[in-house]
Amino acid sequence: MTLAFIPSPSVGEVQLGPLPLRGYSLMLILGIAAAVWLGGRRWAARGGEKAVVADIALWAVPFGVVGARLYHVITSSEPYFGKGGDPAKALFIWDGGIGVWGAIAGGAVGAWIGCRRNGVPLSAFADAVAPGIALGQAIGRWGNWFNQELYGRATALPWALEIDPAHRPEDTPNLATYHPAFLYESLWCLGVVALVLWADRRFRLDRGRAFALYAAAYAAGRFWIEYLRVDEAHHILGLRLNDWTALLVFAVAVHYLVATTRRAAGRRDGDRFFQQVNATSSPKN
């Protein structure tokens, strides 16, 4: 018997006149806003123009959303293209179903385009926005709470998440409470924010190393959180596909961190860029 639990929302949307306000979409929007806000503050603190982050986000966000949805649809194609599936629902992003790895990949492409248009180094931009991305993920994960998705195995822990019968796994229809995997990931992402902010102040990370640290730390947390999940997923050698993706991202990020740290000698590309910006904007005597 569960003595305490986290209740799930009875509805995932409310009507504001003729327009539906979906909790999932709202949390995504708040997460994006938080990421742009923190990224803009860090960019401005380094000597850049705060508005540049918002300008680049206009490219990164749409590409990220498309990449996130494509990753989900490709890796979980049965509801859309399997037997009895509905291909049109592949477009219904408000019903849930995005892949973080696709969002990062798609967002990186959009950021690259935005950086080229604004004349800034992609690595310096990535380092500035890395903790903001983690903050946005921490907020955005609460969209899964509204949709009663992204939960783990059944549990009776005091912080268990109550799931309505319609959203429970088919093999445990009579079990009401499960691990709140979305909450675990949200809290982990807040820890990643703190880690990257601390490490950047302590070690002066540059050349994409702050972003690599974010990627490695997030991948490590995503691996064990993904292992808790019980929803349908493709498995390879006993592990979920997203676990293998997390392992790959972790390995690449750690390798990049080690390789660049060995060659590092303080801030380089980022500092040179901001020094040029500051020199150009400083009044001449």
N, C-alpha and C positions, 0 to 999 in steps of 0.2 A: 504493500500500500504506500502510495506517495503522499507524504505529509505536506509537501509544498511543491509548487510547480510554477512555471512561467506560462501564463495563458496566451493563446493565439488570438489575433483579432477575429471577431465574428464576421467581418466583411473586409474585403481588400480595396474597396473604393467607395467614394461618396459622390453624390451628384451635386454639382454647383450649377444650378439652372440646367441648361442643355448639355453642359460639359461634365464628363466623369473625371474625378480626381482619384487616380489610382495610387495607392501607397507605394507600390513598387517603383513607378515612374518618379514619384516625388522624391524618394530617397536617392535615386540615381542623379536627379537634378541637383539636390543638396550636396551630394558627394562631389560632383563636378565643380560646383561653385566653391566648395571648401578647398579642392585641389588647386584651382586657379588662384584663390586668395592667398594660400600659403606659398605657392610657387611665385606669385607676384611679389610678395614681401621679401622672399629670399633673393630674387633676381634684383630687386631694387637695392637691397642691402649690399649687394656685391658691386653696385655702381651702374646697373642697367636701368632702363626705363620700365617701370612697373607694367605699363600698358602692353609691352611686347608679349608678355606671357598670355594675356587674353587674346591678342592677335593670333598667336601660334595655336592657341587652344581652339580657335575657330576652324583650324584644319585638323588638329589632333583628335578632337572629340567626335566629329562625324566618322572619321576613319576608324576610330576606336570602337564606336557603336556597331558599325558594319562588321568589323573584324570579330567582335565579341559574338554577334549573332551567327556569323558564318561558322565560327568554331563550334558553337553549340549545335547548330543544325547538322554539320558534317559529322560530329562525333556522337550525336544522338538523333540519327536520321529516321528511326522507325516511326515515331509519331507523325512524321510529315510525309515520308516517302515509302514507308513499310505497308504491310497489308492493313487495309482499313484506315490508313493515315490520310491526313488532309494537307496537301502541299501549301495551300493558302495560309495555313497557320504558321508557316515558317516566317511570315512577316509580322506576326502578332507579338512583338517584343514585350509589350506591356503585360502579357500573361506570364512572363518569366522565361528564363532560359537564355543566359548569356555566358560566354566563356571568358574568364579573366585573361587567359593566355592569348586568346584572339584579340581582346581589347588592347593588351600591351603591344602586340605585334602591329595591329592596325593603327593604333595611336602613334607608334614610332614612325610609321610611314608618313602619317599626316604631319607629325612634328618636324620630320626632315624637310618636307615641302615648306612648312611655315618658317622654319629656320632659314632656309635658302632665300625665301622671299624677304625676310627681315634682316638678312646679313649677319646672323649670329651663329656661333659654333654649336652643332647639335649636342656635343658632349657637355659643354658648359650649361646649356639649357637643361639637359637631362639631369645633371647634378643638382641644379636649382630646384627642379620640380619633383625630384624623387620622393621626399617625405610627404609632399602634398598628394601624390598619387596614392600612397599608403593611407593617408587620412581620408581621401575620397572613397577608397575601398572599405574602410572601416564604417563609414556612414552608409554607403550604398548597400552593404550586406543586410541592412535592416529591411530592405525591400523584400528579401526572402521570408522575413517574419510575416509580412502582410499576406504573402502567397502561401504560407504554410509549406515551405519547401526548404531544401538544404538542411535537413536534420539527420542525426545519426542513429545509432542503434537504440533499442528500447532501454530505458533506465528508470530507476526510482529515486534518483538523486534529488535533493531539494531544489536544484536549479533545472530540473528536467523541463522540457517544453511540451505542453499539451497540444496534441494534434487532433483535429476533428476526424470522425470516422471516414469522411469522404477523401481525406488526404493521407490516410495511413497506408503502409505497405500491405499488399495482398496477403502476405503470409503471417501478419500479426494484426488482424483487424480488431482484436479485442484488447490490444495494449494501447493505452492512451498517451503515454509520456515517453519522450525520446531525448537523446543528447541534442542540445541546441547548437549544432555545428556552425550555424550562421553567427551565433554569438561568440563562439570560440574564435572564429576567424576575424570578427570585428575587433575583439580585444587583442588578438595577436597583431593585427595591423597597427593598432595604436602603439604597441610595443615596438614595432618596426619604425614608426615615426620617431619615437624617442631615441632609438638606437642610431638612426641615420643622422639626426640632429646632433647628438652627442659626438659621434665619430667624426663628423665633418668639422665640428669646432675643435676637437682634440687633435686630429691628424691632418686637417686641411686637405680633404679629398678633392681630387680634380680628375680631368680626362675621363669622365664617366665612371669614376670609382664609387662615388656616392650612389649612383644609380645601380651599379653592380652590387653594392652592399644591400640595397633595398631588394633587388631581385633575388639574391641568395637567401636573405632572411625571410622574405615572403614565401619562397619556394619550400624552405624547411618547414614552416608552419603549415603550408597547404598540404604537404605530404601526409602528416599525421592526422590532420583534420579530414582529408579526403578518405583516409583509411577507415574513419568512423562511419562514413555515409553508407546508407542501405538502399538508395535509389538505383534504378537501372543504369548500367554503364558497361562499356566494353572492357573486357579484362584481357591482359596479356601476361602469361606466366604467373597468374594468380593475383596480379596487381591491376587496379583500375588504370585506364588510359591516362587520366589526369595525374596519377602518381608517377607514371613514367615521364610525363611532361615536366613535373616538378623536379624530378631527379636530374633530367637533362638541363633544365634552366639553372639549377643549383650548381651543377658541375661546371657549366660554361661560365657562370658569374664568378665562382670562386677562382677558376683558372685565370680569368681576366684580372681579378683583384690582385692575385699573387704576381702575375706577370708585370702588370703596370706599377705595382708598388715597388718592385725591385728596381725599376728604371726611374722612379719618381724622384724629383728633387724640388719639392714644394709645388705650389700651384704653377701651372705653365700656360696651357691654352686659355683657360678661363681668365687667369690674371692678365695675360697679354691683351686679351680682348677688352676687359674692363679698364685696363690702364689706358688703352687707346681711346676708349669712350670718354673716360674722365679727362684725358689730355685735350681731346677735341672740344669738350664742353667747358673746360676751365677758361676763365678770362685771361687774356694775354696782357702783360705789362708793356 
